[in-house]
Amino acid sequence: MSTFDLPPAPPRRTDDLVAEALDSVETVLALTADFDARQQQGPMIPIVNPALWEVGHVGWFFEKWTLRNLYEAQSMVPHSDALYDSAAIAHDTRWRLSFPSWEETRAFAQKVARDATGRLGQGEPDALEQYFIQLATLHTDMHAEAFTYTRQTLGFSEPTLPSTATPSPQPGFEPHDVAIPGGTFTLGAVEGELPFVFDNEKWGHEVRVEPFAIAATAVSNGEFLRFVESGGYRDRSCWTDEGWWWKQALGAQHPVYWRRESDGRWLARRYDAWVPIDPHAAIIHVNWHEANAYCAWAGRRLPTEPEWELAAAGGADGAPKRRYPWGDEPPSPERANLDFRGQGTVDVRALPAGDTPLGCRQMVGNAWEWTATEFGPYPGFVADPYKEYSAPAFSGHKVLRGGAWSTRSRLIRNTWRNFYTPDRRDVMCGFRTCAA
């Protein structure tokens, strides 16, 4: 069994852990249920995995950290480590290995989750069981979100998932800046408060943030379109050296899934269909270079990671810190666009129930938000048992915050740190700006 300095955490009920674990795997299976033989394999490109491998990897990870780690069970798939260990198997190799069939792979992932949750006792599990079942569940949730990226990248059809009605914008609300007083606050997760944290959130430490002003809303498609149509992609002064090199190398002239029709209309590709751009919805599928170039054009800047968390969570100078932008109550459809609702971003003026006390809107859900900060360890960082999660990315990645419409509500919170290289635009990522 893997042993480590288990962080203190509030206990959770077994039935809640079981429901979440089973749901996480069933969601992955639902997101891939319609894949034909061609889609199960997919093209060999750097930003996606073959679905046949990835579904098996989900089952393998779940089995490794629960059944094999906690209960010393044998793997259900012979030589599974040689097939599905992402830390050991080069990306290109994942298309060339011999795997169980699609049906067998899906059954493996499902059986692992059922067997692992069946091992939990009644009432409250012990601390190690609680930790590792949550690790496996949240890892599965990340892959569920990644399958939406894959479907979008490869132009597959829109997945069939439960959705809710598109929320309406608040009448009379217009984008504006929110003044954040600044002060000293605790950046990161506070020990003992959350039922699960990843190692890169550990632990909360005091930082000083000067007063600043941040946009109440994320940048919308309409706002970004003005940057595109004004020649922002051709204006060298808007781009960093690295960003300009990226733009020139790819010949980028606008966001990756946009196109302009002969009559001047702009469309965006939504899975396998081209639809008119909603000018009020949050921009999505722009990378850090594009976000930073927009800021330079607009006379703005990206928030730093501490600024973003302070705006979302509060807590300056001894004030209580919030788990979510609106408080400590869990996310709901009235507060945040999460859990695959609507299959895309919504109007940046919608969901006022999710505002921070100072008026920042949609800081959780809708679109991941790039920050200006390089991803790195907090003071005293020690890797948790899933050592391959954070530490390998401590160079060359930017921090994103807040989650997207494709993020599970049980995963996200104000202290959650995501990270990608600045060239990635397949991710459900957008941004908001600060006054320069």
C-alpha positions in Angstrom: 0.0 0.0 0.0 1.2 3.5 -0.8 1.9 5.4 2.4 2.5 9.1 2.8 1.7 12.0 5.1 -2.0 11.9 4.7 -3.5 15.4 4.9 -6.3 15.9 7.5 -9.7 16.0 5.8 -13.3 16.1 6.9 -14.8 12.6 6.7 -17.3 11.7 3.9 -20.0 9.2 3.8 -19.5 6.0 1.8 -22.7 6.3 -0.2 -21.6 9.7 -1.5 -18.2 8.4 -2.5 -19.7 5.4 -4.2 -22.2 7.5 -6.2 -19.5 9.9 -7.3 -17.1 7.1 -8.3 -19.6 5.2 -10.3 -20.9 8.4 -12.0 -17.4 9.4 -13.0 -16.8 6.2 -14.9 -20.3 6.1 -16.4 -19.7 9.6 -17.7 -16.5 8.6 -19.5 -18.4 5.6 -21.0 -21.3 7.9 -22.1 -18.9 10.4 -23.7 -17.4 7.5 -25.8 -20.4 5.3 -26.3 -20.9 6.2 -29.9 -17.3 5.8 -31.1 -16.9 3.6 -34.1 -13.7 1.6 -34.9 -12.1 4.6 -36.5 -12.9 7.0 -33.7 -11.7 4.4 -31.1 -8.2 4.8 -32.6 -8.2 8.3 -33.9 -5.3 10.1 -35.6 -1.9 10.2 -34.0 -1.6 13.9 -33.0 0.1 15.3 -29.9 -3.0 16.8 -28.1 -5.2 13.7 -28.1 -4.9 10.1 -27.0 -6.4 7.1 -28.8 -9.8 6.5 -27.1 -9.1 2.8 -26.8 -6.0 3.5 -24.8 -7.6 6.3 -22.7 -10.6 4.4 -21.5 -8.3 1.6 -20.5 -6.0 4.1 -18.8 -9.0 5.4 -16.7 -9.8 1.8 -15.6 -6.1 1.1 -14.9 -5.6 4.2 -12.8 -8.7 3.5 -10.8 -7.6 -0.1 -10.2 -4.0 0.8 -9.4 -4.9 3.3 -6.6 -7.9 1.5 -5.1 -8.1 -2.3 -5.7 -4.3 -2.9 -6.1 -3.1 -0.2 -3.7 -5.6 -0.5 -0.8 -6.6 -4.2 -1.1 -3.6 -5.8 -2.8 -5.7 -7.2 -5.6 -4.3 -8.5 -8.8 -4.9 -6.6 -12.0 -7.9 -7.8 -14.1 -5.9 -7.1 -17.3 -2.6 -9.0 -17.8 0.4 -6.7 -18.0 -1.8 -3.7 -17.5 1.1 -1.5 -16.3 2.8 -2.0 -19.7 -0.3 -1.0 -21.5 -1.8 1.9 -19.6 0.8 3.7 -17.4 0.9 7.1 -18.9 4.2 8.0 -17.1 6.0 5.0 -18.7 4.4 4.7 -22.1 5.4 7.3 -24.7 2.5 9.1 -26.3 3.1 7.9 -29.8 3.4 4.3 -28.6 -0.2 4.3 -27.4 -1.4 3.8 -31.0 0.9 0.8 -31.6 0.2 -1.4 -28.6 -2.1 -4.4 -28.7 -5.1 -3.8 -26.3 -8.2 -5.7 -25.3 -11.2 -5.0 -27.5 -13.3 -1.9 -27.2 -16.0 -3.8 -25.4 -13.6 -5.5 -23.1 -11.9 -2.2 -22.3 -15.1 -0.5 -21.4 -16.2 -3.5 -19.3 -12.9 -3.4 -17.5 -13.3 0.3 -16.5 -16.8 -0.3 -15.3 -16.0 -3.4 -13.3 -13.1 -1.8 -11.6 -15.3 1.1 -10.4 -17.9 -1.3 -9.2 -15.5 -3.6 -7.4 -13.6 -0.8 -5.8 -16.7 0.9 -4.5 -18.0 -2.5 -3.4 -15.0 -2.9 -1.1 -15.9 0.2 0.9 -17.7 -0.4 4.2 -20.8 1.2 5.5 -20.9 4.6 7.1 -17.5 6.4 6.9 -14.6 4.8 5.1 -11.1 5.0 6.7 -8.9 8.0 5.7 -6.8 6.1 3.1 -9.9 4.7 1.4 -11.5 8.1 1.3 -8.3 9.7 -0.2 -7.7 7.1 -2.9 -11.3 6.6 -4.0 -11.5 10.4 -4.5 -8.2 10.5 -6.3 -9.4 7.9 -8.7 -12.8 9.6 -9.1 -11.4 13.1 -9.8 -8.8 11.7 -12.2 -11.6 10.0 -14.1 -13.5 13.4 -14.2 -10.4 15.0 -15.8 -10.5 12.4 -18.5 -14.2 12.9 -19.0 -13.5 16.6 -19.7 -10.6 15.6 -21.9 -12.9 13.6 -24.1 -14.9 16.7 -24.8 -11.6 18.3 -26.1 -11.0 15.2 -28.2 -14.4 15.2 -29.7 -14.1 18.9 -30.5 -10.5 18.6 -31.9 -11.4 15.7 -34.2 -14.7 17.1 -35.3 -16.8 14.2 -33.8 -20.5 14.8 -33.2 -21.8 16.4 -30.1 -22.1 13.9 -27.2 -25.5 13.0 -25.8 -25.5 14.2 -22.2 -28.1 15.7 -19.9 -28.3 19.4 -20.2 -30.3 22.3 -18.8 -31.9 25.4 -20.4 -29.5 28.2 -21.4 -29.5 30.9 -18.6 -30.7 34.3 -19.6 -28.5 37.4 -19.2 -29.3 39.7 -16.3 -31.3 42.7 -17.7 -29.3 45.9 -17.7 -26.0 44.3 -16.7 -23.0 45.4 -18.7 -19.4 44.4 -18.4 -17.3 46.6 -16.1 -14.4 46.5 -13.7 -14.5 45.5 -10.1 -12.1 47.2 -7.6 -10.4 44.7 -5.4 -8.9 46.4 -2.3 -5.9 44.0 -2.0 -4.2 43.0 1.2 -2.5 39.9 2.7 -4.4 36.7 2.2 -3.9 32.9 2.2 -3.1 31.6 -1.3 -3.9 27.9 -1.7 -5.9 25.3 0.2 -6.1 25.6 4.0 -5.1 22.3 5.7 -8.0 20.3 7.1 -10.8 22.3 5.4 -11.4 20.3 2.2 -12.2 16.6 1.8 -9.5 16.3 -0.9 -6.7 18.4 -2.3 -4.1 17.8 -5.0 -0.5 18.4 -4.1 -0.2 21.6 -6.1 -2.8 23.3 -3.8 -0.7 22.6 -0.7 -0.5 24.5 1.4 -2.1 27.8 1.9 0.5 30.5 2.5 0.3 34.3 3.0 0.9 36.5 0.0 0.5 40.3 -0.4 -1.6 41.6 -3.3 -1.8 45.3 -4.1 -5.1 46.8 -5.0 -6.2 46.2 -8.5 -9.3 46.2 -10.8 -10.5 43.1 -12.6 -13.2 42.6 -15.2 -16.5 41.5 -13.7 -16.9 39.2 -16.7 -14.8 37.0 -18.9 -14.0 38.3 -22.4 -16.8 37.5 -24.8 -16.8 36.4 -28.4 -17.9 39.8 -29.5 -15.1 41.6 -27.6 -12.5 39.2 -29.0 -13.9 39.6 -32.5 -13.1 43.3 -32.4 -9.5 42.4 -31.7 -9.5 40.0 -34.7 -11.2 42.5 -37.1 -8.9 45.3 -36.1 -5.9 43.4 -37.2 -4.7 42.2 -33.8 -3.3 38.9 -35.3 -1.2 41.0 -37.7 0.0 43.6 -35.2 3.5 42.5 -34.0 3.3 44.9 -31.1 0.6 42.9 -29.4 2.6 39.7 -29.2 5.4 38.4 -27.1 8.4 37.0 -29.0 7.2 33.4 -28.3 3.6 34.3 -29.1 4.6 35.8 -32.4 6.7 32.8 -33.3 3.7 30.5 -32.5 1.3 32.6 -34.6 3.7 32.8 -37.5 4.4 29.0 -37.4 0.7 28.1 -37.5 -0.4 31.0 -39.7 -3.1 31.8 -37.1 -5.4 34.7 -38.1 -8.3 34.1 -35.6 -9.3 31.5 -33.0 -8.8 28.0 -34.1 -12.5 27.0 -34.5 -13.6 30.3 -36.2 -14.1 31.0 -39.8 -15.4 34.0 -41.8 -18.0 33.5 -44.5 -17.9 35.3 -47.8 -20.8 37.5 -46.6 -18.8 38.6 -43.6 -20.5 36.4 -41.0 -18.4 34.6 -38.5 -19.1 31.0 -37.6 -17.6 28.7 -35.0 -17.2 25.0 -35.2 -19.1 23.2 -32.4 -18.0 19.6 -32.7 -19.0 18.6 -36.2 -21.3 21.6 -37.0 -20.7 25.3 -37.9 -22.9 27.7 -36.0 -23.1 31.5 -35.8 -20.8 33.0 -33.1 -22.8 34.2 -30.1 -21.2 37.6 -29.4 -22.2 37.6 -25.7 -20.9 34.1 -24.8 -17.5 33.7 -23.2 -14.7 33.3 -25.7 -13.3 29.7 -25.7 -10.5 27.8 -27.4 -7.9 30.6 -27.2 -4.5 30.0 -25.9 -2.3 32.0 -23.6 -0.5 33.8 -26.4 -3.8 34.9 -27.9 -5.2 36.0 -24.6 -2.1 38.0 -23.8 -2.1 39.6 -27.3 -5.7 40.7 -26.8 -4.7 42.3 -23.5 -1.9 44.2 -25.1 -4.3 45.4 -27.9 -6.9 46.4 -25.3 -4.5 48.1 -22.9 -5.3 45.5 -20.3 -3.4 42.6 -18.7 -4.1 39.1 -17.5 -4.5 38.7 -13.7 -1.8 37.0 -11.7 -2.8 33.8 -10.0 -2.9 35.4 -6.5 -5.1 38.3 -7.9 -7.5 35.8 -9.5 -7.8 33.8 -6.3 -8.3 36.9 -4.1 -11.0 38.2 -6.5 -12.8 34.8 -6.4 -12.3 33.8 -2.7 -11.7 37.0 -0.8 -10.0 36.5 2.6 -7.7 39.6 2.7 -6.5 40.9 6.0 -8.2 38.3 8.2 -11.6 38.2 6.4 -13.0 34.7 5.9 -12.1 33.0 2.7 -14.8 31.5 0.5 -14.7 28.0 -1.0 -16.6 29.2 -4.1 -17.0 32.8 -5.5 -20.5 33.1 -3.9 -19.7 31.4 -0.6 -19.4 27.9 0.7 -22.5 26.3 -0.7 -21.8 23.8 -3.5 -22.3 24.8 -7.1 -25.8 24.7 -8.6 -27.1 25.4 -12.1 -28.2 28.9 -11.0 -24.7 29.8 -9.9 -22.3 28.2 -12.4 -22.1 26.6 -15.8 -20.5 23.2 -15.0 -21.2 19.5 -15.5 -21.5 19.6 -19.3 -24.6 21.9 -19.2 -25.5 23.3 -22.5 -22.4 21.9 -24.2 -20.7 25.3 -24.4 -20.2 28.7 -22.8 -23.1 30.9 -21.9 -23.7 34.7 -22.0 -21.1 36.4 -19.7 -23.9 38.5 -18.2 -25.9 35.4 -17.0 -25.8 33.6 -13.6 -25.8 36.6 -11.2 -26.4 34.1 -8.3 -22.8 33.0 -8.7 -21.3 36.5 -8.2 -18.7 37.3 -5.6 -19.8 39.8 -3.0 -17.9 42.5 -4.9 -19.6 41.5 -8.2 -17.2 39.3 -10.2 -19.3 36.9 -12.3 -18.7 33.3 -13.5 -15.4 32.9 -11.8 -16.2 29.3 -11.6 -17.5 27.4 -14.6 -18.2 28.5 -18.3 -14.5 28.7 -19.4 -11.1 28.0 -17.8 -9.3 31.4 -17.4 -5.7 31.9 -18.2 -3.6 33.8 -15.7 -0.3 35.6 -16.1 1.4 33.2 -13.7 3.8 30.4 -14.5 2.8 27.1 -12.9 5.1 26.2 -10.1 5.1 24.6 -6.6 3.9 26.4 -3.5 6.5 26.8 -0.6 7.3 23.5 1.0 5.8 21.4 -1.9 6.0 17.7 -1.5 4.6 15.4 -4.2 1.6 13.2 -3.2 1.5 9.5 -4.3 0.3 10.5 -7.8 3.8 12.0 -8.4 3.3 12.4 -12.1 0.5 14.9 -11.7 2.0 18.3 -10.8 5.8 18.2 -10.6 6.6 17.4 -14.3 4.6 20.5 -15.3 6.5 22.9 -13.1 8.3 24.4 -16.1 6.7 25.8 -19.3 3.1 25.8 -18.2 0.7 28.6 -17.3 -1.9 28.5 -14.5 -5.6 28.4 -15.4 -8.4 28.9 -12.8 -12.1 28.5 -12.4 -13.2 25.5 -14.5 -15.3 25.3 -17.6 -18.8 24.1 -18.6 -17.1 20.7 -19.1 -15.7 20.5 -15.6 -17.3 18.5 -12.9 -18.7 20.5 -10.0 -17.3 18.1 -7.4 -13.8 18.9 -8.7 -13.7 22.7 -8.9 -13.3 25.3 -6.2 -11.5 28.7 -5.8 -8.1 27.1 -4.9 -8.1 24.6 -7.8 -5.1 25.0 -10.1 -5.1 23.8 -13.7 -2.1 24.1 -16.0 -1.3 23.9 -19.7 1.5 25.0 -22.0 0.7 28.5 -23.5 0.1 27.1 -27.0 -2.8 24.9 -26.1 -6.1 26.1 -27.5 -8.0 22.8 -27.7 -8.8 23.2 -24.0 -12.1 24.9 -23.0 -10.1 28.0 -22.1 -10.8 31.7 -22.1 -9.8 34.6 -19.9 -10.7 37.8 -18.1 -8.6 40.9 -17.9 -7.3 43.4 -15.4 -6.8 47.2 -15.7 -3.2 47.7 -16.7 
